[in-house]
């Protein structure tokens, strides 16, 4: 197995795309060590990976996000939040934090949120006196909360891999996501007071009413999706179609910013992004099947946790494993590679899969903004044209907050389970 892991690390360090890292190293290992292997089986596994009906929701949510990102929703959302909190200490970074979270709930995309909210808010933060590293750390970490707030592709993939209810996973991510937003906001207030920066003029109630009238309908997006799933009106897959219809209505009818050319571009972008996601899903499924075929979990797990593990041992091992792996690879790949290793123990020990799934996606949230290879670090580099060390310099405080939330969830599982256990699904 040394050849497999060495080739993966080498390709990763050389900058190959994740799907090449996974499939390339796998095919190299098979060619060298198993010359008689039937490659048809590998093709079948790739196809099986992208076959589950629940994955239909992925391109629909991506299309809805693309439509929203192409219009005025982000600017109106930022203006609305700013009129309510801009005048308090830390108001501008709180506006960034809340807007990123709310837009993430609309788009379901961390990279899209970095682009849509970050490009608007970063110049304002710099003008108000905030440092560039603080601004970048705030934007990428706040955007990553989108992985926890539905719709979340991370939850969809985890639900497919582990046969867990995607609707319940969606609901489970809401409270942890809002808790992170609250703690980020408290940190922003403290940082602003210590550094004496970032207080805007207080908006009048007339200005606030106008802002709500203009941007309030953006909030209807997550309310419609979460409310529909919570009450059992529609499934997550049906919610993805509702999301596209609402995006078309909002940008095409209410704001009148959606042009035919932009709609065609959104459709094309959706096809490209969906293709990348599904290649990752197929590659992850093939890799997952192969390590199971080699019985690697049966060889590795007893060495790590013994023959009679406890629930807490498995939970802590899952959290640490995903936290480390998501710093190096795409969360989709991490979910496909690690889930089959832990799933037998999760089932045998009676660990709630919704609870564990939320912890997994939370680690993906942290890893997406954590060095060395968090995906949104490179997104911010590309968008803002800033050096790597500047982007990552102020990420540790936000990472520590999210680690603290992880600990709270482990100690108090009802933070995660309250909403899904009370829903009509």
Buried (B, 14 or more C-beta within 10 A) or exposed (E): EEEBEEBBEEBBEEEBBBBBBBBBBBBBBBEEEEEEBEEEEBEBBBEEBBEBEBBBBBBBBBBBBBBBBBBBBBBBBBBBBBBBBBEBBBBBBBBBBBBBBBBBBBBBBBBBBBBBBBEBBBEBBEEBEBBBBBBBBBBBBBBBBBBBBBBBBBBBBBBBBBEBBBBBBBBBBBBBBBBBBBBBBEBBBEBBEEEEBBBBEEBEEEBBEBBBEBBEBBBBBBEBBBEBBBEEBBBBBBBBBBBBEBBBBBBBEBBEEBEEEBBEBBEEBBEEBBEBBBBBBBBBBBBBBBBEEBEBBEEEBEEEBEEEBEBEBBBBBBBEBBBEBBBBBBBBBBBBBBBBBBBEBBEEBEBBBBBBBBBBBBBBBBBBBBBEBBBBBBBBBEBBEBEEEBBBBBBEBBBEBBBEBBEBBBEEBEBBBBBBEEBEB
